[in-house]
Amino acid sequence: MKTLEDFDLLRRSDRHQARKNGFDIPKQKPGRKQPDFWSLVEKKSNDECWLWLGVLNQWGYGRYRVDGFCGMAHRISYEKTTGKNIAGFIAMHICDNRKCCNPNHIAIGTHADNQADKVSKNRQAKGEKNGASLLSEISVLEARKKYKDGGETYKSLADKYGVSRDTMQKAIRGIYWKHI
């Protein structure tokens, strides 16, 4: 029977063999100790944002590893301070600061709540800021004027601006581009 000392736990293959022999060994090699969660949060008063000082993900939200799972810092902060499990819900920033970990600035809701919050705060991409847009504000205003004057059809305007007839009709009627 092998003992744990028979394995070099810095080598992946030995860690695998140790697990096969019944030892409770993590798949990853032991690394440096992770800092305490709260040491990575710049705490201020309860009404100010508590900024995350650790690693950020590609969207600017804080990241922290808990029990082998990489989670978002604002969610972990909320769960640690309230003791509530928020799995399946969205942790929305009331302050709209992605680095904020203040649980008083976090509201729990559904995806629909988060989308409604985005729209109410006018943070959604619309018009030219929407990466899929083929039209510009100027072209939509031109097309609306040409259509209103009676000289052009939806189809002819769509061909001119390189979009479908349906897209042009919705842009002219204000279903799309209603913000201008």
Backbone as JSON Lines, residues from 0, in Angstrom:
{"i":0,"aa":"M","n":[0.85,-1.18,0.0],"ca":[0.0,0.0,0.0],"c":[0.9,1.24,0.0]}
{"i":1,"aa":"K","n":[0.59,2.17,-0.89],"ca":[1.39,3.38,-1.01],"c":[0.94,4.41,0.03]}
{"i":2,"aa":"T","n":[1.88,5.24,0.42],"ca":[1.57,6.35,1.33],"c":[1.62,7.64,0.53]}
{"i":3,"aa":"L","n":[1.14,8.71,1.1],"ca":[1.1,10.0,0.43],"c":[2.5,10.5,0.09]}
{"i":4,"aa":"E","n":[3.49,10.13,0.91],"ca":[4.87,10.55,0.67],"c":[5.46,9.91,-0.59]}
{"i":5,"aa":"D","n":[4.83,8.87,-1.11],"ca":[5.31,8.2,-2.31],"c":[5.02,9.01,-3.58]}
{"i":6,"aa":"F","n":[4.26,10.06,-3.45],"ca":[3.85,10.83,-4.63],"c":[4.46,12.24,-4.59]}
{"i":7,"aa":"D","n":[4.89,12.71,-5.75],"ca":[5.37,14.09,-5.89],"c":[4.15,14.93,-6.3]}
{"i":8,"aa":"L","n":[3.57,15.64,-5.33],"ca":[2.3,16.33,-5.57],"c":[2.45,17.56,-6.44]}
{"i":9,"aa":"L","n":[3.68,17.89,-6.83],"ca":[3.88,18.99,-7.76],"c":[3.71,18.52,-9.21]}
{"i":10,"aa":"R","n":[3.74,17.21,-9.42],"ca":[3.55,16.66,-10.76],"c":[2.1,16.22,-10.93]}
{"i":11,"aa":"R","n":[1.52,16.6,-12.06],"ca":[0.12,16.29,-12.33],"c":[-0.14,14.78,-12.34]}
{"i":12,"aa":"S","n":[0.75,14.05,-12.97],"ca":[0.53,12.59,-13.06],"c":[0.56,11.94,-11.68]}
{"i":13,"aa":"D","n":[1.43,12.42,-10.79],"ca":[1.47,11.86,-9.44],"c":[0.23,12.24,-8.63]}
{"i":14,"aa":"R","n":[-0.27,13.45,-8.83],"ca":[-1.51,13.84,-8.14],"c":[-2.65,12.93,-8.61]}
{"i":15,"aa":"H","n":[-2.66,12.62,-9.92],"ca":[-3.69,11.73,-10.47],"c":[-3.57,10.34,-9.83]}
{"i":16,"aa":"Q","n":[-2.36,9.82,-9.75],"ca":[-2.16,8.49,-9.17],"c":[-2.54,8.47,-7.69]}
{"i":17,"aa":"A","n":[-2.25,9.58,-6.98],"ca":[-2.61,9.64,-5.56],"c":[-4.12,9.61,-5.4]}
{"i":18,"aa":"R","n":[-4.84,10.3,-6.29],"ca":[-6.3,10.26,-6.23],"c":[-6.82,8.86,-6.52]}
{"i":19,"aa":"K","n":[-6.19,8.17,-7.5],"ca":[-6.61,6.79,-7.83],"c":[-6.36,5.85,-6.66]}
{"i":20,"aa":"N","n":[-5.37,6.18,-5.82],"ca":[-5.06,5.36,-4.65],"c":[-5.86,5.77,-3.42]}
{"i":21,"aa":"G","n":[-6.85,6.62,-3.6],"ca":[-7.77,6.94,-2.51],"c":[-7.42,8.18,-1.7]}
{"i":22,"aa":"F","n":[-6.39,8.92,-2.09],"ca":[-6.05,10.12,-1.34],"c":[-6.85,11.3,-1.88]}
{"i":23,"aa":"D","n":[-7.29,12.17,-0.98],"ca":[-8.08,13.34,-1.35],"c":[-7.11,14.46,-1.73]}
{"i":24,"aa":"I","n":[-6.73,14.49,-3.0],"ca":[-5.76,15.45,-3.52],"c":[-6.44,16.32,-4.56]}
{"i":25,"aa":"P","n":[-6.25,17.65,-4.48],"ca":[-6.85,18.51,-5.51],"c":[-6.22,18.3,-6.86]}
{"i":26,"aa":"K","n":[-6.97,18.57,-7.93],"ca":[-6.44,18.4,-9.27],"c":[-5.36,19.41,-9.58]}
{"i":27,"aa":"Q","n":[-5.48,20.61,-9.0],"ca":[-4.48,21.64,-9.24],"c":[-3.36,21.51,-8.24]}
{"i":28,"aa":"K","n":[-2.14,21.88,-8.65],"ca":[-1.04,21.85,-7.71],"c":[-1.22,22.98,-6.7]}
{"i":29,"aa":"P","n":[-0.72,22.75,-5.5],"ca":[-0.89,23.79,-4.49],"c":[-0.15,25.06,-4.92]}
{"i":30,"aa":"G","n":[-0.82,26.16,-4.87],"ca":[-0.21,27.43,-5.25],"c":[-0.15,28.36,-4.07]}
{"i":31,"aa":"R","n":[0.03,29.62,-4.36],"ca":[0.09,30.58,-3.26],"c":[-1.3,30.73,-2.66]}
{"i":32,"aa":"K","n":[-1.31,31.08,-1.4],"ca":[-2.59,31.22,-0.69],"c":[-3.33,32.44,-1.21]}
{"i":33,"aa":"Q","n":[-4.61,32.26,-1.46],"ca":[-5.43,33.36,-1.96],"c":[-5.67,34.36,-0.84]}
{"i":34,"aa":"P","n":[-5.59,35.65,-1.15],"ca":[-5.85,36.64,-0.1],"c":[-7.3,36.6,0.37]}
{"i":35,"aa":"D","n":[-7.51,37.06,1.6],"ca":[-8.85,37.13,2.16],"c":[-9.71,38.04,1.29]}
{"i":36,"aa":"F","n":[-10.99,37.67,1.12],"ca":[-11.89,38.42,0.26],"c":[-11.93,39.9,0.64]}
{"i":37,"aa":"W","n":[-12.15,40.19,1.93],"ca":[-12.34,41.58,2.34],"c":[-11.07,42.41,2.24]}
{"i":38,"aa":"S","n":[-9.89,41.76,2.16],"ca":[-8.65,42.52,1.98],"c":[-8.56,43.09,0.56]}
{"i":39,"aa":"L","n":[-9.4,42.59,-0.35],"ca":[-9.42,43.08,-1.74],"c":[-10.54,44.08,-1.98]}
{"i":40,"aa":"V","n":[-11.21,44.5,-0.91],"ca":[-12.3,45.47,-1.03],"c":[-11.91,46.73,-0.27]}
{"i":41,"aa":"E","n":[-12.0,47.86,-0.94],"ca":[-11.74,49.15,-0.31],"c":[-13.04,49.64,0.32]}
{"i":42,"aa":"K","n":[-13.21,49.3,1.61],"ca":[-14.46,49.63,2.3],"c":[-14.46,51.1,2.69]}
{"i":43,"aa":"K","n":[-15.61,51.72,2.52],"ca":[-15.83,53.1,2.92],"c":[-17.12,53.15,3.73]}
{"i":44,"aa":"S","n":[-17.78,54.28,3.77],"ca":[-19.04,54.36,4.51],"c":[-20.11,53.55,3.78]}
{"i":45,"aa":"N","n":[-21.22,53.3,4.45],"ca":[-22.27,52.45,3.88],"c":[-22.95,53.04,2.66]}
{"i":46,"aa":"D","n":[-22.87,54.37,2.48],"ca":[-23.52,54.96,1.32],"c":[-22.57,55.18,0.15]}
{"i":47,"aa":"E","n":[-21.28,54.87,0.33],"ca":[-20.3,55.01,-0.75],"c":[-20.01,53.65,-1.38]}
{"i":48,"aa":"C","n":[-19.48,53.69,-2.6],"ca":[-19.09,52.44,-3.27],"c":[-17.86,51.85,-2.58]}
{"i":49,"aa":"W","n":[-17.88,50.52,-2.4],"ca":[-16.73,49.79,-1.9],"c":[-16.06,49.19,-3.12]}
{"i":50,"aa":"L","n":[-14.93,49.72,-3.52],"ca":[-14.3,49.3,-4.77],"c":[-13.52,48.0,-4.62]}
{"i":51,"aa":"W","n":[-13.64,47.15,-5.62],"ca":[-12.91,45.89,-5.7],"c":[-11.49,46.19,-6.17]}
{"i":52,"aa":"L","n":[-10.5,45.7,-5.44],"ca":[-9.09,45.97,-5.74],"c":[-8.41,44.78,-6.4]}
{"i":53,"aa":"G","n":[-9.11,43.68,-6.52],"ca":[-8.55,42.46,-7.09],"c":[-8.68,42.41,-8.61]}
{"i":54,"aa":"V","n":[-8.65,41.2,-9.14],"ca":[-8.71,40.95,-10.57],"c":[-10.11,41.27,-11.11]}
{"i":55,"aa":"L","n":[-10.14,41.85,-12.33],"ca":[-11.39,42.15,-13.0],"c":[-11.57,41.21,-14.18]}
{"i":56,"aa":"N","n":[-12.82,40.89,-14.51],"ca":[-13.06,40.09,-15.72],"c":[-13.1,41.02,-16.94]}
{"i":57,"aa":"Q","n":[-13.37,40.47,-18.09],"ca":[-13.31,41.25,-19.34],"c":[-14.35,42.35,-19.41]}
{"i":58,"aa":"W","n":[-15.39,42.28,-18.58],"ca":[-16.43,43.3,-18.59],"c":[-16.26,44.32,-17.45]}
{"i":59,"aa":"G","n":[-15.21,44.17,-16.64],"ca":[-14.93,45.13,-15.59],"c":[-15.51,44.78,-14.23]}
{"i":60,"aa":"Y","n":[-16.06,43.57,-14.06],"ca":[-16.58,43.12,-12.77],"c":[-15.48,42.4,-12.0]}
{"i":61,"aa":"G","n":[-15.48,42.53,-10.68],"ca":[-14.5,41.84,-9.85],"c":[-14.67,40.34,-9.89]}
{"i":62,"aa":"R","n":[-13.53,39.62,-9.83],"ca":[-13.53,38.15,-9.84],"c":[-12.84,37.64,-8.58]}
{"i":63,"aa":"Y","n":[-13.38,36.57,-8.01],"ca":[-12.76,35.97,-6.83],"c":[-13.09,34.48,-6.83]}
{"i":64,"aa":"R","n":[-12.09,33.67,-6.48],"ca":[-12.26,32.22,-6.48],"c":[-12.69,31.75,-5.09]}
{"i":65,"aa":"V","n":[-13.82,31.02,-5.04],"ca":[-14.33,30.44,-3.8],"c":[-14.57,28.96,-4.04]}
{"i":66,"aa":"D","n":[-13.93,28.13,-3.27],"ca":[-14.1,26.67,-3.37],"c":[-13.9,26.16,-4.79]}
{"i":67,"aa":"G","n":[-12.9,26.68,-5.48],"ca":[-12.59,26.23,-6.83],"c":[-13.47,26.85,-7.9]}
{"i":68,"aa":"F","n":[-14.42,27.69,-7.52],"ca":[-15.32,28.33,-8.47],"c":[-15.01,29.81,-8.52]}
{"i":69,"aa":"C","n":[-14.88,30.35,-9.72],"ca":[-14.59,31.77,-9.89],"c":[-15.91,32.52,-9.98]}
{"i":70,"aa":"G","n":[-16.17,33.36,-9.0],"ca":[-17.43,34.1,-8.95],"c":[-17.22,35.59,-9.05]}
{"i":71,"aa":"M","n":[-18.31,36.31,-9.21],"ca":[-18.24,37.76,-9.28],"c":[-18.2,38.34,-7.87]}
{"i":72,"aa":"A","n":[-17.31,39.31,-7.68],"ca":[-17.04,39.84,-6.35],"c":[-18.29,40.48,-5.72]}
{"i":73,"aa":"H","n":[-19.09,41.18,-6.49],"ca":[-20.26,41.84,-5.9],"c":[-21.28,40.82,-5.41]}
{"i":74,"aa":"R","n":[-21.4,39.71,-6.1],"ca":[-22.32,38.65,-5.67],"c":[-21.8,37.99,-4.38]}
{"i":75,"aa":"I","n":[-20.49,37.72,-4.34],"ca":[-19.89,37.1,-3.16],"c":[-20.04,38.02,-1.96]}
{"i":76,"aa":"S","n":[-19.81,39.32,-2.17],"ca":[-19.95,40.3,-1.1],"c":[-21.37,40.29,-0.54]}
{"i":77,"aa":"Y","n":[-22.35,40.27,-1.44],"ca":[-23.75,40.28,-1.01],"c":[-24.07,39.01,-0.21]}
{"i":78,"aa":"E","n":[-23.62,37.86,-0.71],"ca":[-23.9,36.6,-0.02],"c":[-23.2,36.54,1.33]}
{"i":79,"aa":"K","n":[-21.96,37.05,1.41],"ca":[-21.22,37.02,2.68],"c":[-21.86,37.92,3.73]}
{"i":80,"aa":"T","n":[-22.35,39.08,3.33],"ca":[-22.9,40.02,4.31],"c":[-24.34,39.72,4.68]}
{"i":81,"aa":"T","n":[-25.14,39.21,3.75],"ca":[-26.55,38.95,4.05],"c":[-26.81,37.5,4.46]}
{"i":82,"aa":"G","n":[-25.92,36.61,4.06],"ca":[-26.13,35.19,4.35],"c":[-27.14,34.54,3.44]}
{"i":83,"aa":"K","n":[-27.62,35.26,2.43],"ca":[-28.63,34.73,1.5],"c":[-27.95,34.09,0.29]}
{"i":84,"aa":"N","n":[-28.49,32.98,-0.16],"ca":[-28.03,32.34,-1.39],"c":[-28.82,32.95,-2.55]}
{"i":85,"aa":"I","n":[-28.11,33.59,-3.48],"ca":[-28.79,34.28,-4.58],"c":[-28.64,33.54,-5.9]}
{"i":86,"aa":"A","n":[-28.35,32.25,-5.84],"ca":[-28.19,31.46,-7.06],"c":[-29.48,31.54,-7.88]}
{"i":87,"aa":"G","n":[-29.33,31.77,-9.18],"ca":[-30.47,31.85,-10.07],"c":[-31.02,33.26,-10.23]}
{"i":88,"aa":"F","n":[-30.48,34.21,-9.48],"ca":[-30.93,35.59,-9.57],"c":[-29.78,36.48,-10.06]}
{"i":89,"aa":"I","n":[-30.12,37.67,-10.47],"ca":[-29.14,38.66,-10.92],"c":[-28.87,39.61,-9.76]}
{"i":90,"aa":"A","n":[-27.58,39.9,-9.51],"ca":[-27.19,40.91,-8.52],"c":[-26.93,42.19,-9.3]}
{"i":91,"aa":"M","n":[-27.86,43.14,-9.19],"ca":[-27.79,44.38,-9.98],"c":[-27.17,45.5,-9.16]}
{"i":92,"aa":"H","n":[-26.28,46.24,-9.78],"ca":[-25.69,47.41,-9.13],"c":[-26.65,48.59,-9.22]}
{"i":93,"aa":"I","n":[-27.09,49.08,-8.1],"ca":[-27.93,50.27,-8.07],"c":[-27.1,51.49,-8.48]}
{"i":94,"aa":"C","n":[-25.82,51.47,-8.1],"ca":[-24.91,52.6,-8.36],"c":[-24.33,52.56,-9.78]}
{"i":95,"aa":"D","n":[-24.54,51.48,-10.51],"ca":[-24.0,51.29,-11.87],"c":[-22.48,51.31,-11.92]}
{"i":96,"aa":"N","n":[-21.82,50.97,-10.81],"ca":[-20.37,50.88,-10.76],"c":[-20.0,49.41,-10.69]}
{"i":97,"aa":"R","n":[-19.41,48.89,-11.75],"ca":[-19.14,47.45,-11.83],"c":[-18.15,46.96,-10.79]}
{"i":98,"aa":"K","n":[-17.29,47.84,-10.29],"ca":[-16.31,47.45,-9.28],"c":[-16.86,47.5,-7.86]}
{"i":99,"aa":"C","n":[-18.07,48.0,-7.69],"ca":[-18.64,48.2,-6.35],"c":[-19.04,46.87,-5.72]}
{"i":100,"aa":"C","n":[-18.63,46.69,-4.45],"ca":[-18.97,45.48,-3.68],"c":[-19.79,45.82,-2.45]}
{"i":101,"aa":"N","n":[-20.31,47.02,-2.36],"ca":[-21.12,47.41,-1.21],"c":[-22.48,46.71,-1.32]}
{"i":102,"aa":"P","n":[-22.82,45.86,-0.35],"ca":[-24.09,45.14,-0.44],"c":[-25.31,46.06,-0.4]}
{"i":103,"aa":"N","n":[-25.15,47.28,0.11],"ca":[-26.26,48.24,0.11],"c":[-26.5,48.8,-1.29]}
{"i":104,"aa":"H","n":[-25.56,48.59,-2.2],"ca":[-25.7,49.06,-3.58],"c":[-26.11,47.94,-4.52]}
{"i":105,"aa":"I","n":[-26.45,46.79,-3.97],"ca":[-26.82,45.62,-4.77],"c":[-28.3,45.31,-4.57]}
{"i":106,"aa":"A","n":[-29.01,45.18,-5.68],"ca":[-30.41,44.75,-5.63],"c":[-30.51,43.39,-6.33]}
{"i":107,"aa":"I","n":[-31.3,42.51,-5.79],"ca":[-31.46,41.18,-6.35],"c":[-32.72,41.17,-7.21]}
{"i":108,"aa":"G","n":[-32.6,40.62,-8.41],"ca":[-33.75,40.56,-9.3],"c":[-33.58,39.51,-10.37]}
{"i":109,"aa":"T","n":[-34.45,39.54,-11.33],"ca":[-34.42,38.61,-12.45],"c":[-33.73,39.28,-13.64]}
{"i":110,"aa":"H","n":[-33.54,38.52,-14.69],"ca":[-32.97,39.08,-15.92],"c":[-33.87,40.18,-16.47]}
{"i":111,"aa":"A","n":[-35.19,39.98,-16.4],"ca":[-36.14,40.99,-16.87],"c":[-36.01,42.28,-16.05]}
{"i":112,"aa":"D","n":[-35.81,42.15,-14.73],"ca":[-35.61,43.33,-13.88],"c":[-34.35,44.09,-14.31]}
{"i":113,"aa":"N","n":[-33.3,43.34,-14.61],"ca":[-32.03,43.96,-15.02],"c":[-32.19,44.68,-16.36]}
{"i":114,"aa":"Q","n":[-32.92,44.09,-17.28],"ca":[-33.16,44.73,-18.57],"c":[-34.02,45.99,-18.42]}
{"i":115,"aa":"A","n":[-35.02,45.92,-17.57],"ca":[-35.87,47.1,-17.32],"c":[-35.06,48.22,-16.68]}
{"i":116,"aa":"D","n":[-34.16,47.86,-15.78],"ca":[-33.28,48.84,-15.14],"c":[-32.39,49.51,-16.18]}
{"i":117,"aa":"K","n":[-31.86,48.71,-17.1],"ca":[-31.01,49.23,-18.17],"c":[-31.76,50.23,-19.03]}
{"i":118,"aa":"V","n":[-32.99,49.9,-19.4],"ca":[-33.79,50.77,-20.25],"c":[-34.17,52.05,-19.49]}
{"i":119,"aa":"S","n":[-34.57,51.9,-18.22],"ca":[-34.99,53.08,-17.45],"c":[-33.84,54.06,-17.24]}
{"i":120,"aa":"K","n":[-32.61,53.54,-17.22],"ca":[-31.43,54.4,-17.03],"c":[-30.8,54.8,-18.37]}
{"i":121,"aa":"N","n":[-31.44,54.41,-19.46],"ca":[-30.98,54.75,-20.81],"c":[-29.54,54.3,-21.08]}
{"i":122,"aa":"R","n":[-29.24,53.05,-20.71],"ca":[-27.9,52.51,-20.9],"c":[-27.81,51.49,-22.02]}
{"i":123,"aa":"Q","n":[-28.89,51.26,-22.76],"ca":[-28.85,50.27,-23.83],"c":[-28.27,50.9,-25.1]}
{"i":124,"aa":"A","n":[-27.63,50.08,-25.89],"ca":[-27.09,50.55,-27.17],"c":[-28.24,50.73,-28.14]}
{"i":125,"aa":"K","n":[-28.3,51.91,-28.73],"ca":[-29.35,52.15,-29.72],"c":[-28.78,53.01,-30.83]}
{"i":126,"aa":"G","n":[-29.41,52.91,-31.98],"ca":[-28.94,53.68,-33.12],"c":[-27.57,53.23,-33.58]}
{"i":127,"aa":"E","n":[-26.72,54.17,-33.87],"ca":[-25.38,53.87,-34.38],"c":[-24.51,53.16,-33.35]}
{"i":128,"aa":"K","n":[-24.84,53.29,-32.07],"ca":[-24.05,52.64,-31.02],"c":[-24.31,51.14,-30.97]}
{"i":129,"aa":"N","n":[-25.39,50.69,-31.61],"ca":[-25.66,49.27,-31.73],"c":[-24.73,48.73,-32.82]}
{"i":130,"aa":"G","n":[-23.88,47.82,-32.47],"ca":[-22.88,47.32,-33.41],"c":[-23.44,46.68,-34.66]}
{"i":131,"aa":"A","n":[-24.7,46.26,-34.66],"ca":[-25.3,45.61,-35.82],"c":[-26.01,46.59,-36.75]}
{"i":132,"aa":"S","n":[-26.02,47.86,-36.4],"ca":[-26.77,48.84,-37.19],"c":[-26.12,49.09,-38.55]}
{"i":133,"aa":"L","n":[-26.93,49.06,-39.59],"ca":[-26.47,49.38,-40.94],"c":[-26.81,50.81,-41.32]}
{"i":134,"aa":"L","n":[-27.67,51.42,-40.56],"ca":[-28.1,52.78,-40.85],"c":[-27.44,53.75,-39.87]}
{"i":135,"aa":"S","n":[-27.42,55.02,-40.24],"ca":[-26.96,56.08,-39.35],"c":[-28.14,57.0,-39.06]}
{"i":136,"aa":"E","n":[-27.98,57.87,-38.08],"ca":[-29.07,58.8,-37.76],"c":[-29.39,59.67,-38.97]}
{"i":137,"aa":"I","n":[-28.35,60.11,-39.66],"ca":[-28.55,60.97,-40.83],"c":[-29.32,60.24,-41.92]}
{"i":138,"aa":"S","n":[-28.95,58.97,-42.18],"ca":[-29.63,58.23,-43.24],"c":[-31.09,57.95,-42.88]}
{"i":139,"aa":"V","n":[-31.38,57.71,-41.59],"ca":[-32.77,57.48,-41.17],"c":[-33.58,58.75,-41.34]}
{"i":140,"aa":"L","n":[-33.01,59.89,-40.93],"ca":[-33.73,61.17,-41.09],"c":[-33.96,61.5,-42.56]}
{"i":141,"aa":"E","n":[-32.96,61.22,-43.41],"ca":[-33.11,61.44,-44.87],"c":[-34.22,60.55,-45.43]}
{"i":142,"aa":"A","n":[-34.19,59.28,-45.05],"ca":[-35.19,58.33,-45.56],"c":[-36.6,58.73,-45.1]}
{"i":143,"aa":"R","n":[-36.73,59.16,-43.86],"ca":[-38.04,59.59,-43.38],"c":[-38.55,60.79,-44.18]}
{"i":144,"aa":"K","n":[-37.65,61.73,-44.47],"ca":[-38.05,62.92,-45.24],"c":[-38.45,62.53,-46.66]}
{"i":145,"aa":"K","n":[-37.65,61.68,-47.3],"ca":[-37.95,61.25,-48.68],"c":[-39.28,60.49,-48.73]}
{"i":146,"aa":"Y","n":[-39.53,59.64,-47.75],"ca":[-40.78,58.88,-47.73],"c":[-41.96,59.81,-47.48]}
{"i":147,"aa":"K","n":[-41.79,60.76,-46.55],"ca":[-42.87,61.68,-46.22],"c":[-43.24,62.57,-47.41]}
{"i":148,"aa":"D","n":[-42.2,62.96,-48.17],"ca":[-42.45,63.81,-49.34],"c":[-43.18,63.04,-50.46]}
{"i":149,"aa":"G","n":[-43.23,61.71,-50.34],"ca":[-43.99,60.91,-51.28],"c":[-43.24,60.45,-52.5]}
{"i":150,"aa":"G","n":[-41.97,60.7,-52.57],"ca":[-41.22,60.34,-53.76],"c":[-40.63,58.94,-53.74]}
{"i":151,"aa":"E","n":[-40.57,58.31,-52.59],"ca":[-39.89,57.01,-52.48],"c":[-40.77,56.0,-51.75]}
{"i":152,"aa":"T","n":[-40.54,54.72,-52.07],"ca":[-41.22,53.63,-51.38],"c":[-40.25,53.03,-50.37]}
{"i":153,"aa":"Y","n":[-40.81,52.19,-49.48],"ca":[-39.95,51.49,-48.52],"c":[-38.89,50.68,-49.27]}
{"i":154,"aa":"K","n":[-39.31,49.99,-50.31],"ca":[-38.41,49.11,-51.06],"c":[-37.28,49.9,-51.73]}
{"i":155,"aa":"S","n":[-37.61,51.02,-52.38],"ca":[-36.57,51.8,-53.06],"c":[-35.58,52.4,-52.05]}
{"i":156,"aa":"L","n":[-36.1,52.84,-50.92],"ca":[-35.21,53.38,-49.87],"c":[-34.34,52.28,-49.27]}
{"i":157,"aa":"A","n":[-34.93,51.11,-49.08],"ca":[-34.17,49.98,-48.54],"c":[-33.03,49.61,-49.48]}
{"i":158,"aa":"D","n":[-33.3,49.56,-50.77],"ca":[-32.25,49.24,-51.75],"c":[-31.16,50.31,-51.73]}
{"i":159,"aa":"K","n":[-31.55,51.56,-51.62],"ca":[-30.59,52.66,-51.62],"c":[-29.66,52.6,-50.41]}
{"i":160,"aa":"Y","n":[-30.2,52.26,-49.23],"ca":[-29.41,52.26,-47.99],"c":[-28.87,50.88,-47.61]}
{"i":161,"aa":"G","n":[-29.14,49.86,-48.42],"ca":[-28.56,48.54,-48.2],"c":[-29.15,47.77,-47.03]}
{"i":162,"aa":"V","n":[-30.45,47.93,-46.79],"ca":[-31.13,47.19,-45.72],"c":[-32.36,46.51,-46.31]}
{"i":163,"aa":"S","n":[-33.01,45.69,-45.51],"ca":[-34.23,45.04,-46.0],"c":[-35.4,46.02,-45.99]}
{"i":164,"aa":"R","n":[-36.44,45.7,-46.73],"ca":[-37.63,46.53,-46.79],"c":[-38.25,46.66,-45.4]}
{"i":165,"aa":"D","n":[-38.28,45.55,-44.66],"ca":[-38.85,45.53,-43.32],"c":[-38.09,46.47,-42.38]}
{"i":166,"aa":"T","n":[-36.77,46.42,-42.44],"ca":[-35.95,47.3,-41.59],"c":[-36.21,48.76,-41.93]}
{"i":167,"aa":"M","n":[-36.27,49.07,-43.22],"ca":[-36.5,50.46,-43.62],"c":[-37.89,50.93,-43.18]}
{"i":168,"aa":"Q","n":[-38.89,50.08,-43.35],"ca":[-40.24,50.45,-42.94],"c":[-40.28,50.74,-41.43]}
{"i":169,"aa":"K","n":[-39.64,49.9,-40.63],"ca":[-39.66,50.09,-39.18],"c":[-38.85,51.32,-38.77]}
{"i":170,"aa":"A","n":[-37.79,51.62,-39.5],"ca":[-37.01,52.83,-39.21],"c":[-37.83,54.08,-39.53]}
{"i":171,"aa":"I","n":[-38.54,54.06,-40.64],"ca":[-39.34,55.23,-41.05],"c":[-40.54,55.42,-40.11]}
{"i":172,"aa":"R","n":[-41.17,54.33,-39.72],"ca":[-42.35,54.43,-38.86],"c":[-41.99,54.69,-37.39]}
{"i":173,"aa":"G","n":[-40.7,54.59,-37.04],"ca":[-40.28,54.87,-35.67],"c":[-40.35,53.68,-34.75]}
{"i":174,"aa":"I","n":[-40.53,52.48,-35.31],"ca":[-40.48,51.27,-34.5],"c":[-39.01,51.04,-34.12]}
{"i":175,"aa":"Y","n":[-38.13,51.17,-35.12],"ca":[-36.69,51.24,-34.87],"c":[-36.32,52.72,-34.89]}
{"i":176,"aa":"W","n":[-35.28,53.08,-34.24],"ca":[-34.78,54.44,-34.23],"c":[-35.8,55.42,-33.64]}
{"i":177,"aa":"K","n":[-36.53,54.97,-32.63],"ca":[-37.56,55.85,-32.06],"c":[-36.96,56.98,-31.23]}
{"i":178,"aa":"H","n":[-35.66,56.88,-30.93],"ca":[-35.02,57.92,-30.11],"c":[-34.68,59.19,-30.91]}
{"i":179,"aa":"I","n":[-34.84,59.14,-32.26],"ca":[-34.58,60.36,-33.04],"c":[-35.86,60.85,-33.69]}
